[in-house]
Amino acid sequence: MQDVQPTTSTTWSLTDLLGRSLGTIEGAGEAFKIHAKGFALETMDGISTGPFASLDDALAEIEKHTRGACRMDR
Protein backbone atom coordinates (compact mmCIF):
# COMPACT_ATOMS: atom_id res chain seq x y z
CA MET A 1 0.00 0.00 0.00
CA GLN A 2 1.21 3.48 -0.81
CA ASP A 3 0.24 6.71 0.91
CA VAL A 4 -0.34 9.65 -1.41
CA GLN A 5 0.01 13.18 -0.02
CA PRO A 6 -0.19 16.51 -1.85
CA THR A 7 3.04 18.49 -1.47
CA THR A 8 2.16 21.35 -3.84
CA SER A 9 -0.80 22.06 -6.09
CA THR A 10 0.85 19.96 -8.85
CA THR A 11 2.92 17.37 -6.92
CA TRP A 12 1.96 14.38 -4.76
CA SER A 13 4.43 12.35 -2.73
CA LEU A 14 4.29 8.56 -2.59
CA THR A 15 5.42 6.75 0.56
CA ASP A 16 5.19 3.17 1.74
CA LEU A 17 3.65 2.15 5.06
CA LEU A 18 7.02 2.61 6.78
CA GLY A 19 7.18 6.22 5.59
CA ARG A 20 9.92 5.62 2.99
CA SER A 21 9.74 7.80 -0.10
CA LEU A 22 8.72 5.96 -3.27
CA GLY A 23 8.73 9.02 -5.53
CA THR A 24 6.23 11.56 -6.77
CA ILE A 25 3.43 12.15 -9.22
CA GLU A 26 3.64 15.52 -10.92
CA GLY A 27 1.17 17.14 -13.22
CA ALA A 28 -1.83 19.27 -13.97
CA GLY A 29 -4.57 19.31 -16.56
CA GLU A 30 -4.19 16.10 -18.54
CA ALA A 31 -0.48 15.47 -18.09
CA PHE A 32 0.36 13.53 -14.91
CA LYS A 33 3.69 11.65 -14.72
CA ILE A 34 5.00 9.09 -12.21
CA HIS A 35 8.56 9.60 -10.95
CA ALA A 36 9.68 6.54 -8.95
CA LYS A 37 12.72 6.72 -6.69
CA GLY A 38 14.43 4.85 -3.89
CA PHE A 39 12.76 1.60 -2.89
CA ALA A 40 10.23 1.95 -5.73
CA LEU A 41 12.76 1.86 -8.59
CA GLU A 42 12.81 -1.93 -8.61
CA THR A 43 9.13 -2.35 -7.74
CA MET A 44 7.99 0.01 -10.48
CA ASP A 45 10.49 -1.16 -13.10
CA GLY A 46 8.64 -1.33 -16.42
CA ILE A 47 5.66 0.77 -15.27
CA SER A 48 4.17 3.24 -17.72
CA THR A 49 5.17 6.62 -16.31
CA GLY A 50 2.63 8.63 -18.29
CA PRO A 51 1.49 11.13 -19.16
CA PHE A 52 -1.88 10.21 -17.70
CA ALA A 53 -5.12 12.15 -18.14
CA SER A 54 -5.67 12.44 -14.38
CA LEU A 55 -4.13 11.78 -10.98
CA ASP A 56 -6.57 8.90 -10.54
CA ASP A 57 -5.32 7.32 -13.79
CA ALA A 58 -1.71 7.56 -12.57
CA LEU A 59 -2.67 5.98 -9.23
CA ALA A 60 -4.57 3.22 -11.04
CA GLU A 61 -1.41 2.42 -13.05
CA ILE A 62 0.61 2.15 -9.83
CA GLU A 63 -2.02 -0.11 -8.26
CA LYS A 64 -2.18 -2.32 -11.34
CA HIS A 65 1.59 -2.62 -11.65
CA THR A 66 2.29 -3.21 -7.93
CA ARG A 67 -0.89 -5.19 -7.21
CA GLY A 68 -1.39 -2.90 -4.24
CA ALA A 69 -3.54 0.00 -3.20
CA CYS A 70 -2.91 3.73 -3.01
CA ARG A 71 -4.40 5.57 -0.06
CA MET A 72 -4.93 9.28 -0.48
CA ASP A 73 -5.67 11.67 2.37
CA ARG A 74 -7.99 14.34 0.98
Buried (B, 14 or more C-beta within 10 A) or exposed (E): EBBBEBEEEBBBBBBBEEEEBBBBBBBEEEEBBBBBEBBBEEBBEEBBBBBBEEBEEBBEBBBEBBEEEBEEEE
